[in-house]
């Protein structure tokens, strides 16, 4: 996971260099329409209001640096997807210029795929683990309900029914124990991912 974030940061550094070159070339200076705009992008995509691409790359870097904790998976997923959309928006502007066309004639499609894959890897690793954890907690809840139900049925049961219910309770407890072990193992994996992400 840390490796995927590092690759994303690396691609962002390259994007920053290209944005700086773009700004220095002053591509928008002769474009009256753009000069009259308060911002290059829609407000839902960037908070930044600027006519310099470098400012937008800085916002992406800040977003990536301050990703929400992975346990808050909806906020984390939204933030990573936002980074992907923002990078694509900046690349779209760069692609319209001769600088991008010359420097990225051969490598651009590959670069786009690399950072997309990096985002997918981060999303997949955390999303799958939290999904697994959620499923295991649901199994745990159901097993506990089944145990409670059979315990309630013990009241007023005859000797034969009592023996049958106790055998079922014992079997359910065994399954519950395995389920709780799986929950602990998944939680441990999530902690390891978080440690890697914080390095």
Backbone as CSV, one residue per row, in Angstrom:
resi,resn,N_x,N_y,N_z,CA_x,CA_y,CA_z,C_x,C_y,C_z
1,UNK,0.802,-1.187,0.000,0.000,0.000,0.000,0.848,1.254,0.000
2,UNK,1.900,1.219,0.831,2.841,2.328,0.896,3.515,2.534,-0.462
3,UNK,3.808,1.418,-1.133,4.456,1.471,-2.444,3.530,2.146,-3.457
4,UNK,2.236,1.813,-3.398,1.268,2.425,-4.317,1.178,3.933,-4.084
5,UNK,1.183,4.349,-2.809,1.144,5.786,-2.487,2.411,6.487,-2.957
6,UNK,3.554,5.811,-2.795,4.828,6.379,-3.242,4.836,6.610,-4.745
7,UNK,4.271,5.639,-5.498,4.215,5.785,-6.962,3.326,6.955,-7.341
8,UNK,2.228,7.080,-6.618,1.299,8.181,-6.881,1.976,9.525,-6.609
9,UNK,2.712,9.598,-5.495,3.464,10.816,-5.160,4.513,11.128,-6.218
10,UNK,5.154,10.075,-6.734,6.180,10.241,-7.765,5.571,10.827,-9.041
11,UNK,4.389,10.297,-9.437,3.701,10.798,-10.631,3.263,12.250,-10.423
12,UNK,2.897,12.554,-9.187,2.461,13.908,-8.859,3.621,14.900,-8.951
13,UNK,4.814,14.450,-8.566,6.010,15.291,-8.696,6.279,15.614,-10.166
14,UNK,6.146,14.593,-11.033,6.341,14.798,-12.483,5.302,15.776,-13.021
15,UNK,4.072,15.605,-12.542,2.983,16.483,-12.965,3.266,17.922,-12.532
16,UNK,3.849,18.063,-11.335,4.210,19.387,-10.820,5.242,20.077,-11.704
17,UNK,6.229,19.313,-12.156,7.276,19.853,-13.040,6.668,20.318,-14.357
18,UNK,5.777,19.491,-14.922,5.142,19.838,-16.200,4.211,21.043,-16.037
19,UNK,3.540,21.119,-14.896,2.651,22.264,-14.638,3.469,23.550,-14.521
20,UNK,4.635,23.457,-13.893,5.528,24.610,-13.753,5.994,25.097,-15.132
21,UNK,6.371,24.127,-15.995,6.797,24.476,-17.362,5.637,25.118,-18.125
22,UNK,4.449,24.576,-17.922,3.240,25.094,-18.567,3.008,26.553,-18.153
23,UNK,3.096,26.810,-16.827,2.870,28.168,-16.308,3.917,29.147,-16.850
24,UNK,5.161,28.694,-16.901,6.246,29.553,-17.391,6.087,29.902,-18.874
25,UNK,5.467,28.975,-19.618,5.256,29.219,-21.055,4.113,30.205,-21.306
26,UNK,3.360,30.510,-20.240,2.258,31.498,-20.291,1.268,31.206,-21.428
27,UNK,0.794,29.963,-21.463,-0.117,29.539,-22.534,-1.451,30.287,-22.503
28,UNK,-1.860,30.762,-21.340,-3.181,31.377,-21.231,-3.162,32.902,-21.406
29,UNK,-1.980,33.486,-21.511,-1.877,34.951,-21.538,-2.663,35.597,-22.686
30,UNK,-2.714,34.897,-23.832,-3.394,35.489,-24.993,-4.851,35.019,-25.120
31,UNK,-5.269,34.195,-24.166,-6.642,33.682,-24.230,-7.549,34.535,-23.343
32,UNK,-8.306,35.439,-23.975,-9.129,36.383,-23.215,-10.205,35.666,-22.388
33,UNK,-10.796,34.624,-22.967,-11.854,33.895,-22.255,-11.331,33.351,-20.925
34,UNK,-10.170,32.684,-20.967,-9.592,32.099,-19.748,-9.155,33.191,-18.776
35,UNK,-8.601,34.283,-19.297,-8.156,35.382,-18.438,-9.315,35.990,-17.651
36,UNK,-10.534,35.863,-18.175,-11.715,36.412,-17.495,-12.343,35.432,-16.499
37,UNK,-11.789,34.212,-16.431,-12.315,33.214,-15.501,-11.615,33.330,-14.136
38,UNK,-12.358,33.117,-13.039,-11.703,33.169,-11.715,-10.871,31.914,-11.430
39,UNK,-11.201,30.839,-12.166,-10.549,29.569,-11.889,-10.480,28.741,-13.169
40,UNK,-9.487,27.838,-13.261,-9.367,26.978,-14.442,-10.337,25.801,-14.390
41,UNK,-10.740,25.408,-13.176,-11.571,24.217,-13.015,-12.838,24.523,-12.209
42,UNK,-13.795,23.607,-12.294,-15.036,23.754,-11.519,-14.737,23.696,-10.022
43,UNK,-15.573,24.384,-9.237,-15.347,24.450,-7.787,-15.539,23.099,-7.101
44,UNK,-16.317,22.172,-7.727,-16.520,20.858,-7.106,-15.256,20.004,-7.184
45,UNK,-14.362,20.384,-8.122,-13.142,19.598,-8.321,-11.966,20.159,-7.519
46,UNK,-11.846,21.480,-7.477,-10.753,22.139,-6.743,-11.303,23.299,-5.906
47,UNK,-10.705,23.492,-4.732,-11.022,24.678,-3.921,-10.213,25.874,-4.420
48,UNK,-9.049,25.580,-5.016,-8.138,26.618,-5.506,-8.795,27.458,-6.591
49,UNK,-8.550,28.769,-6.528,-8.984,29.666,-7.600,-7.726,30.336,-8.139
50,UNK,-7.317,29.908,-9.330,-6.064,30.412,-9.889,-6.027,30.135,-11.384
51,UNK,-5.154,30.845,-12.095,-4.924,30.576,-13.514,-3.563,29.893,-13.700
52,UNK,-2.978,29.429,-12.598,-1.705,28.707,-12.657,-1.925,27.233,-12.328
53,UNK,-1.488,26.368,-13.226,-1.657,24.924,-13.001,-0.918,24.449,-11.754
54,UNK,0.228,25.051,-11.473,1.043,24.653,-10.313,0.258,24.751,-9.008
55,UNK,-0.615,25.746,-8.909,-1.422,25.929,-7.685,-2.359,24.741,-7.474
56,UNK,-2.857,24.211,-8.576,-3.774,23.064,-8.483,-3.024,21.785,-8.104
57,UNK,-1.820,21.653,-8.634,-0.990,20.490,-8.281,-0.664,20.524,-6.793
58,UNK,-0.443,21.728,-6.258,-0.173,21.880,-4.823,-1.377,21.432,-3.982
59,UNK,-2.577,21.740,-4.475,-3.784,21.304,-3.752,-3.885,19.776,-3.741
60,UNK,-3.557,19.143,-4.888,-3.595,17.670,-4.963,-2.591,17.075,-3.969
61,UNK,-1.396,17.662,-3.925,-0.353,17.174,-2.993,-0.845,17.249,-1.547
62,UNK,-1.531,18.352,-1.234,-2.050,18.560,0.118,-3.130,17.518,0.451
63,UNK,-3.999,17.244,-0.524,-5.051,16.234,-0.339,-4.442,14.865,-0.074
64,UNK,-3.423,14.524,-0.877,-2.765,13.221,-0.748,-2.030,13.106,0.585
65,UNK,-1.462,14.217,1.029,-0.720,14.228,2.293,-1.653,14.072,3.495
66,UNK,-2.878,14.597,3.360,-3.830,14.581,4.480,-5.011,13.644,4.241
67,UNK,-4.730,12.457,3.682,-5.802,11.483,3.464,-6.440,11.112,4.803
68,UNK,-7.762,10.925,4.834,-8.410,10.508,6.087,-7.909,9.127,6.516
69,UNK,-8.066,8.758,7.787,-7.647,7.418,8.227,-8.423,6.344,7.478
70,UNK,-7.752,5.223,7.196,-8.375,4.169,6.393,-9.607,3.549,7.037
71,UNK,-9.671,3.573,8.390,-10.844,2.982,9.029,-12.120,3.757,8.707
72,UNK,-11.950,5.039,8.359,-13.095,5.827,7.877,-13.154,5.648,6.358
73,UNK,-13.559,4.429,5.958,-13.325,4.016,4.572,-14.063,4.846,3.524
74,UNK,-15.252,5.386,3.864,-15.985,6.176,2.871,-15.255,7.489,2.574
75,UNK,-14.801,8.156,3.625,-14.053,9.411,3.448,-12.726,9.139,2.734
76,UNK,-12.070,8.032,3.107,-10.777,7.668,2.506,-10.957,7.380,1.010
77,UNK,-11.989,6.594,0.694,-12.262,6.227,-0.701,-12.570,7.476,-1.526
78,UNK,-13.388,8.375,-0.962,-13.750,9.604,-1.664,-12.510,10.452,-1.947
79,UNK,-11.616,10.564,-0.933,-10.409,11.389,-1.081,-9.483,10.845,-2.161
80,UNK,-9.295,9.515,-2.195,-8.405,8.912,-3.198,-8.999,9.078,-4.601
81,UNK,-10.321,8.892,-4.709,-10.977,9.084,-6.013,-10.871,10.541,-6.465
82,UNK,-10.982,11.453,-5.505,-10.861,12.891,-5.801,-9.476,13.209,-6.350
83,UNK,-8.443,12.620,-5.742,-7.062,12.819,-6.216,-6.945,12.355,-7.667
84,UNK,-7.525,11.193,-7.968,-7.487,10.662,-9.341,-8.154,11.600,-10.331
85,UNK,-9.330,12.115,-9.969,-10.066,13.035,-10.844,-9.295,14.346,-11.052
86,UNK,-8.686,14.838,-9.957,-7.942,16.092,-10.051,-6.716,15.934,-10.959
87,UNK,-6.011,14.808,-10.816,-4.831,14.573,-11.661,-5.230,14.479,-13.135
88,UNK,-6.343,13.797,-13.402,-6.819,13.675,-14.786,-7.186,15.042,-15.366
89,UNK,-7.765,15.912,-14.531,-8.159,17.252,-14.983,-6.928,18.082,-15.370
90,UNK,-5.880,17.998,-14.547,-4.636,18.738,-14.839,-3.981,18.174,-16.104
91,UNK,-3.960,16.848,-16.223,-3.365,16.214,-17.411,-4.105,16.637,-18.677
92,UNK,-5.434,16.767,-18.577,-6.248,17.165,-19.732,-5.827,18.539,-20.251
93,UNK,-5.551,19.461,-19.318,-5.098,20.804,-19.721,-3.702,20.718,-20.347
94,UNK,-2.822,19.953,-19.707,-1.453,19.813,-20.220,-1.425,19.196,-21.621
95,UNK,-2.306,18.242,-21.855,-2.324,17.524,-23.140,-2.666,18.434,-24.306
96,UNK,-3.270,19.582,-24.000,-3.665,20.503,-25.066,-2.506,21.386,-25.525
97,UNK,-1.324,21.182,-24.944,-0.191,22.043,-25.279,0.936,21.281,-25.980
98,UNK,1.749,21.976,-26.803,2.881,21.347,-27.491,3.913,20.766,-26.517
99,UNK,4.062,21.374,-25.322,5.037,20.886,-24.335,4.709,19.450,-23.953
100,UNK,3.436,19.229,-23.599,3.011,17.873,-23.218,3.167,16.917,-24.410
101,UNK,2.703,17.358,-25.575,2.736,16.496,-26.759,4.159,16.036,-27.075
102,UNK,5.115,16.948,-26.974,6.516,16.626,-27.280,7.118,15.697,-26.233
103,UNK,6.933,16.016,-24.945,7.581,15.255,-23.871,6.922,13.913,-23.595
104,UNK,5.639,13.814,-23.949,4.908,12.605,-23.566,4.332,11.825,-24.747
105,UNK,4.896,12.060,-25.914,4.385,11.415,-27.118,4.306,9.901,-26.968
106,UNK,5.355,9.318,-26.382,5.426,7.871,-26.243,4.981,7.377,-24.875
107,UNK,5.294,8.139,-23.837,5.084,7.616,-22.474,3.777,8.009,-21.810
108,UNK,3.037,8.963,-22.369,1.835,9.462,-21.686,0.794,8.383,-21.367
109,UNK,0.389,7.536,-22.353,-0.628,6.532,-22.006,-0.164,5.619,-20.879
110,UNK,1.127,5.278,-20.903,1.685,4.413,-19.859,1.630,5.113,-18.499
111,UNK,1.972,6.401,-18.466,1.966,7.163,-17.203,0.559,7.225,-16.617
112,UNK,-0.426,7.483,-17.485,-1.812,7.559,-17.014,-2.239,6.232,-16.407
113,UNK,-1.853,5.133,-17.072,-2.205,3.797,-16.559,-1.546,3.531,-15.219
114,UNK,-0.277,3.958,-15.075,0.471,3.698,-13.834,-0.206,4.348,-12.643
115,UNK,-0.573,5.625,-12.761,-1.160,6.272,-11.584,-2.579,5.774,-11.324
116,UNK,-3.298,5.391,-12.395,-4.635,4.805,-12.204,-4.535,3.483,-11.450
117,UNK,-3.534,2.681,-11.841,-3.317,1.388,-11.173,-2.933,1.595,-9.714
118,UNK,-2.124,2.618,-9.455,-1.700,2.906,-8.077,-2.916,3.242,-7.215
119,UNK,-3.818,4.065,-7.749,-5.043,4.421,-7.025,-5.899,3.178,-6.793
120,UNK,-6.019,2.349,-7.853,-6.831,1.127,-7.734,-6.285,0.194,-6.669
121,UNK,-4.934,0.081,-6.601,-4.312,-0.819,-5.615,-4.623,-0.359,-4.192
122,UNK,-4.523,0.942,-3.950,-4.812,1.487,-2.619,-6.270,1.220,-2.257
123,UNK,-7.167,1.519,-3.207,-8.590,1.346,-2.964,-8.915,-0.118,-2.687
124,UNK,-8.338,-1.003,-3.532,-8.667,-2.422,-3.442,-8.216,-3.029,-2.119
125,UNK,-6.965,-2.744,-1.745,-6.417,-3.366,-0.537,-7.230,-2.999,0.702
126,UNK,-7.545,-1.719,0.876,-8.286,-1.307,2.070,-9.760,-1.683,1.969
127,UNK,-10.343,-1.491,0.795,-11.774,-1.749,0.612,-12.100,-3.229,0.861
128,UNK,-11.266,-4.120,0.297,-11.514,-5.558,0.449,-11.425,-5.996,1.909
129,UNK,-10.433,-5.465,2.626,-10.275,-5.843,4.035,-11.444,-5.365,4.889
130,UNK,-11.892,-4.134,4.652,-13.025,-3.620,5.434,-14.317,-4.376,5.098
131,UNK,-14.427,-4.792,3.828,-15.584,-5.581,3.410,-15.579,-6.938,4.122
132,UNK,-14.391,-7.544,4.161,-14.213,-8.832,4.838,-14.543,-8.710,6.328
133,UNK,-14.073,-7.624,6.944,-14.323,-7.387,8.365,-15.821,-7.226,8.635
134,UNK,-16.475,-6.480,7.769,-17.912,-6.240,7.910,-18.699,-7.555,7.806
135,UNK,-18.305,-8.407,6.848,-18.977,-9.702,6.669,-18.781,-10.586,7.905
136,UNK,-17.550,-10.606,8.419,-17.262,-11.425,9.603,-18.037,-10.951,10.834
137,UNK,-18.177,-9.639,10.982,-18.973,-9.097,12.100,-20.446,-9.492,11.963
138,UNK,-20.911,-9.529,10.707,-22.301,-9.932,10.455,-22.489,-11.409,10.811
139,UNK,-21.516,-12.260,10.439,-21.570,-13.683,10.807,-21.582,-13.844,12.329
140,UNK,-20.726,-13.060,12.995,-20.635,-13.109,14.454,-21.992,-12.764,15.089
141,UNK,-22.635,-11.723,14.560,-23.934,-11.279,15.101,-24.992,-12.375,14.933
142,UNK,-25.004,-12.981,13.722,-25.998,-14.033,13.450,-25.782,-15.254,14.340
143,UNK,-24.529,-15.676,14.492,-24.218,-16.835,15.333,-24.644,-16.588,16.784
144,UNK,-24.371,-15.363,17.276,-24.748,-15.015,18.648,-26.268,-15.049,18.818
145,UNK,-26.991,-14.589,17.800,-28.463,-14.612,17.832,-28.980,-16.049,17.900
146,UNK,-28.331,-16.932,17.096,-28.737,-18.343,17.075,-28.483,-19.016,18.431
147,UNK,-27.353,-18.672,19.061,-27.034,-19.210,20.397,-28.071,-18.734,21.417
148,UNK,-28.355,-17.405,21.388,-29.330,-16.825,22.335,-30.714,-17.467,22.173
149,UNK,-31.096,-17.716,20.909,-32.391,-18.311,20.614,-32.494,-19.721,21.224
150,UNK,-31.449,-20.510,21.031,-31.454,-21.878,21.566,-31.391,-21.883,23.096
151,UNK,-30.700,-20.923,23.675,-30.662,-20.823,25.150,-32.055,-20.522,25.693
152,UNK,-32.769,-19.676,24.983,-34.135,-19.327,25.401,-35.048,-20.545,25.302
153,UNK,-34.786,-21.388,24.288,-35.608,-22.589,24.076,-35.354,-23.662,25.143
154,UNK,-34.227,-23.558,25.855,-33.912,-24.539,26.911,-34.949,-24.519,28.040
155,UNK,-35.499,-23.318,28.295,-36.534,-23.201,29.336,-37.772,-23.986,28.903
156,UNK,-38.146,-24.916,29.689,-39.349,-25.691,29.385,-39.124,-26.848,28.432
157,UNK,-37.855,-27.096,27.998,-37.576,-28.214,27.095,-37.446,-29.507,27.900
158,UNK,-37.852,-30.644,27.294,-37.690,-31.929,27.982,-36.233,-32.397,27.857
159,UNK,-35.907,-33.516,28.479,-34.514,-33.993,28.538,-33.923,-34.206,27.145
160,UNK,-34.723,-34.782,26.232,-34.230,-35.073,24.871,-33.964,-33.775,24.100
161,UNK,-34.932,-32.860,24.181,-34.783,-31.553,23.509,-33.611,-30.777,24.109
162,UNK,-33.480,-30.899,25.443,-32.401,-30.216,26.163,-31.033,-30.658,25.652
163,UNK,-30.862,-31.963,25.495,-29.590,-32.520,25.014,-29.290,-32.038,23.595
164,UNK,-30.346,-32.038,22.746,-30.194,-31.606,21.344,-29.802,-30.124,21.272
165,UNK,-30.503,-29.297,22.066,-30.233,-27.853,22.068,-28.827,-27.551,22.583
166,UNK,-28.397,-28.252,23.619,-27.043,-28.040,24.156,-25.964,-28.417,23.147
167,UNK,-26.221,-29.504,22.392,-25.272,-29.927,21.350,-25.178,-28.853,20.261
168,UNK,-26.322,-28.272,19.894,-26.351,-27.213,18.869,-25.639,-25.951,19.379
169,UNK,-25.869,-25.620,20.643,-25.213,-24.443,21.255,-23.690,-24.622,21.242
170,UNK,-23.245,-25.830,21.568,-21.806,-26.124,21.586,-21.200,-25.968,20.190
171,UNK,-21.912,-26.517,19.190,-21.438,-26.420,17.794,-21.388,-24.956,17.336
172,UNK,-22.414,-24.189,17.723,-22.463,-22.766,17.352,-21.338,-21.980,18.024
173,UNK,-21.017,-22.337,19.267,-19.906,-21.681,19.975,-18.574,-21.942,19.264
174,UNK,-18.414,-23.163,18.743,-17.186,-23.508,17.998,-17.074,-22.630,16.752
175,UNK,-18.200,-22.492,16.035,-18.217,-21.638,14.836,-17.963,-20.177,15.198
176,UNK,-18.538,-19.742,16.330,-18.357,-18.365,16.787,-16.885,-18.087,17.108
177,UNK,-16.231,-19.073,17.716,-14.805,-18.938,18.037,-13.967,-18.755,16.778
178,UNK,-14.279,-19.562,15.733,-13.548,-19.448,14.455,-13.801,-18.097,13.798
179,UNK,-15.044,-17.633,13.902,-15.424,-16.336,13.321,-14.647,-15.198,13.998
180,UNK,-14.530,-15.275,15.340,-13.824,-14.217,16.082,-12.323,-14.227,15.795
181,UNK,-11.786,-15.423,15.539,-10.375,-15.521,15.134,-10.167,-14.833,13.782
182,UNK,-11.109,-15.059,12.862,-11.038,-14.434,11.530,-11.127,-12.915,11.644
183,UNK,-11.979,-12.419,12.558,-12.118,-10.970,12.779,-10.790,-10.391,13.274
184,UNK,-10.167,-11.066,14.240,-8.876,-10.606,14.788,-7.800,-10.578,13.704
185,UNK,-7.778,-11.626,12.851,-6.780,-11.706,11.775,-6.961,-10.566,10.778
186,UNK,-8.217,-10.271,10.422,-8.499,-9.179,9.477,-8.132,-7.827,10.082
187,UNK,-8.450,-7.628,11.369,-8.117,-6.365,12.045,-6.601,-6.158,12.079
188,UNK,-5.876,-7.272,12.256,-4.406,-7.204,12.284,-3.863,-6.770,10.920
189,UNK,-4.466,-7.315,9.847,-4.051,-6.942,8.476,-4.289,-5.459,8.226
190,UNK,-5.432,-4.966,8.713,-5.769,-3.539,8.538,-4.753,-2.653,9.272
191,UNK,-4.385,-3.069,10.493,-3.386,-2.318,11.267,-2.044,-2.272,10.539
192,UNK,-1.654,-3.405,9.927,-0.395,-3.454,9.170,-0.441,-2.501,7.977
193,UNK,-1.594,-2.468,7.287,-1.757,-1.547,6.148,-1.626,-0.108,6.608
194,UNK,-2.239,0.215,7.750,-2.194,1.586,8.278,-0.770,1.984,8.624
195,UNK,-0.024,1.030,9.233,1.372,1.296,9.582,2.198,1.590,8.338
196,UNK,1.968,0.787,7.268,2.691,0.982,6.011,2.362,2.346,5.408
197,UNK,1.057,2.709,5.485,0.623,3.985,4.924,1.165,5.186,5.665
198,UNK,1.499,4.998,6.970,2.003,6.115,7.784,3.527,6.254,7.755
199,UNK,4.197,5.316,7.084,5.671,5.395,7.040,6.151,6.515,6.148
